[in-house]
């Protein structure tokens, strides 16, 4: 069982400490192999928004040497823990920069069936908003139903050490059992909608890139509303989004060609 941990904080403060306590508990489980990646060790320049990862492929990114290990670890793991600290009521810049470099996974999701956990802390408030954002992002990579673990310093002061320990025990156990079960988690309606919007764009003639189209075709995603079972209602909703976005793209294409 391979678990990847991406530490988003640039220092070993409260977010790192909370994540480390989860790691320690998971490391005690049988057959668990943990890989840790820290943003401060990546020495990753800011994303320049060159779009080359969308158009040609992530291997053409000017910072690919720094990100190659992150992508490889994500593809190889069974579960991923993503931690990000809260600065000014939002995700810290270092972790956001990593996510920006992985934006191609919105176009080419590849982590279906993997399990996730997001961790965030703050000195006062905002950690839940950050955790919600992290959960949304990895959900678009294909990681559905991620567990959420948040804590702020005020809450920590009010909790007894025993209660906090019990909470961490429970979170680690749930995450371990999620991975061990091997059962994929159903996506939410938002995941379905965004997935099918990108499916339509990737397979349309107007906005598709060759790299995106090839990814969807090679992975057998073209004719399915979602790669993981989501239920009839969600599949139907996904199909509706797909048709709508495909028709809009086709219409824009006709207008564009007519205007040339």
N, C-alpha and C positions, 0 to 999 in steps of 0.2 A: 504494500500500500504506500504509494508515493504522495507526499504532501508538500506543496510548495508554499512558502511564506514570503510575501513581498512586503518588506518594512518600508512604509512611506515616509517616516519621520527622518529628519536629518540629524537628530540627536537621540540619545537613549533616555527619553523622558517617560511620561505616563503612558503614552500609546505603545511605545516599545515594551515597557514593563508589563502592561496588560497582555499584549500579544505573547511575550516570552512566557508568561504563566500558563497560557493555553498550550504553547509548544511543549513545555515541560510535562504537562499532563498527557499530551498525545504521544510523546516519546516513550512513555511508560507502557503504551499499548503494544500488543503483539504485532510483529511484522510491519511496523511503521517506519518509513524512511523519510526523513525531513530534510528539505533543501531550503536554505534561507538566502534571500537576495535583499540587499539594502540599497536604497536610493543614493545614499551618501557615498557608497562605494562604486556606483556605476559611472560616475563622472560624466553624466549625460548632458550634452548641450541642450538648449531649448529647441523644441520643434520649430522649424522655419515655415511650416505650412506650404511646402513645395508641391504637395499632392502626388509626388512620385510613387508613394506606397500604394495609392489608389490606382494610378494609371498603369504602372509597370510592375510593381511588386515591392514588398517590404525590403527585399534584399538590395534594392537600389537606394534605400534611404541613406543619406550622408552620414547618419549616426548608427548604421546597422551593426558595426563592430561592437558597440555598447549594448545594443538591444537584442542581438542574436541569441544570447544565452537566456534572456528572459522569455523570448518566444519559444525556444526549444524546451525550456522547463515547463511552461504552460501546457504545451502539447503532450509532454511526457507524464504529467502528474495525474493523480486520481482526484485530488482535491486541492483547492488553493485558498489560502488565507491572505486577504488584502487589507492592510492597515493604513489608515491615513489620519493624521491629526487635524485639529480644527484651528484655523487661523482666521480671525475676523469673520466668524460664522460661516466659513467655507473651507473646502479641502486645501491643504497646504500645497504650495507651488511645486515642490519636488515630486510629489505623488501625481499631481495633475500632469506634469510633464511626461511621466512614464505612460500615463493613460493616453495622452495626445500622440505619443509615438506608436501606440497600439490601435489607433483609430481605424486602421484598415480592417480590423476584426469586426467592425460594424458592417462593412461591405462584404467581408468574407468570414463569417462566424465559423468557428471550428472546434468549440469546446463543449459540444452537446454531451450530456451524460455525466460530466464532471460535477463535483460538489463544491460549494463555496461557503466562506465565512468572511464577513467584513467586520473590522474593529476600528472604533474611533473613540477618542477622548477629547475633553476640553477642560479649560480652567473654570468655565462657568456655564456656557450653553452653546448650542449649535452642533454638538456631536451627532445628534440623531439625523439632522439634515445631511451631514456629511456621509453618514452610514447609508442613508437612503440613496444618495447619489451613487456611491460605490456599488451598491447592490444593483441599481439600474444599469450601470455600465457593464458589469460582468454578466448581467442577464442578457445583454445584447451580444455578448461573446458566445452565448449558449449555455451559461451556467445559471440554471433556474433555482429559485427558492433558497437563496443563500441565507445562512443564519446571520443574525445581527447581534453584535456585542458592543454596547456603548457604556461610557462611564464619565462623569465629570467630578471634579475635585470636591465639590460640595456634597455630592451623593456619596463619594468615597468616605468622607468624614463622618457621615451619618450612619453608614453601614458598619456593622461589626466585622472583624476579620473573619469570623466563622461564616457569616452570611455571604460575604464576598467569595470566600473559598468555595462554598457550596454552589454558588452561581457559576463559577468558573468550572467546577467539576461537571456540572450539568451541561454546560456549553460544549466542553471538550468531548463528553460522552455522546451527545447528540450528533456532533459532527463526525465522530468516528463511526457511529452506527449508520449514518447516512451513506458514507463511503463504502462500508463493509457490505451493506445490503445490495449494492450494485443496481438498485432500482432508479431509473431516471425520474426526475421531478417534473411535474407538468408546468408549463410556462403560464404566466399571467396574460391577461388580455393585451396589455401594453407591449409585452414581448412579441406576442403574435402579430400585432399590428405593424410594429417597426420591422420585424423580420420579413413580412410579406411586402412591405414597401420597398425594401432593399432587393427582395427577390424580383419584383417587377422591374425595378431600375436596372438590375444586373442582366436581365434577359431581354430588355427592350432595345430597340435600335437607336434611340435618340441619346440616352445618357449612359449606356453601358460601356464599360471598359472590357477589353479582351481578357484581361486577367481575372476580373470579377466573374465574367460569363463562364470561363473555363473552370473556376472554383465550384460554381453551383452545378455545373454539368458533371464534373468528375466525382463529386460527392453525392450525387443522386438527389439534390435538393430541388431540382427544377419543378417537379410535378407534385410536390407535397407542401401543404400549408405550414407544416412544421415537422422537423425530423423526429421529435419526441411526442408521444401521445399526449394530446391536450383535451380531448373530448369533442363531440360533434359540434357543439355551439361555437367553441373557439375556432375549430377548423373552418366552419362556415364564415365566421367573421374574418378570418385570415384570407379566405378566398375572395371575399368582397373587397377587402383592401387591395389585394393583388390586382384584381380586375380594374378597380378604379384608378390606381396609380399607373397601370399599364396603358389604359385608355388616355389618361392625361399626357403621358409621355409620347404616345403616338400622335396625339393632337398637336403637341408642341413641335414634334418633328416635322409634321406637314407644314405648319406655319413657317418654320425655319427654312425648309427647302424651298417653299414658295417665295420667300423673301430674298433668297440668294440670287 
